[in-house]
Amino acid sequence: MIHKACPVALHPDGWPPRIAAFKHPQAGFQLVKGNIEPNENPDRAAARELFEESGLETRATLPLGQSKDIATDQTWHFTLCRIAPPIREQWQHFTKDDGGHLFKFHWHSLEDETPDWHPHYQAAINWIKAAL
């Protein structure tokens, strides 16, 4: 079983809830997520992945739960991450993942549909909406 950390970074302005999301240059719209290293706490992994993939710094974490229903042979661990200012509406972050990519971030409203997102991320967003 592979364990994935999925940080839930919500925009601090409240309603409607908006989550940090990005457009991968080769794989479409996504949420930040990544592997939990051996002996790594899922909340710590979420904060690490959020910083590595988005540049957002986490001030505090709160575990939301986990799901084995997002992807086959994976357990996704969801962690609410309170982020540090400044908060920009859109930003870009260069990540070293897969040889390096420029990710274009925005705040995705949890009220918006996600028909062009991969089914794993659609399932993750539905899980997050139910958890919040």
Secondary structure, DSSP 8 states (H G I E B T S, - for coil): -EEEEEEE-B-TT-SS-EEEEEEETTTEEEE--EE--TT--HHHHHHHHHHHHH---EEEEEEEEEESSSSTTEEEEEEEEEE-S---SEEEEEE-GGG-EEEEEEEEETTS--TTS-HHHHHHHHHHHHH-
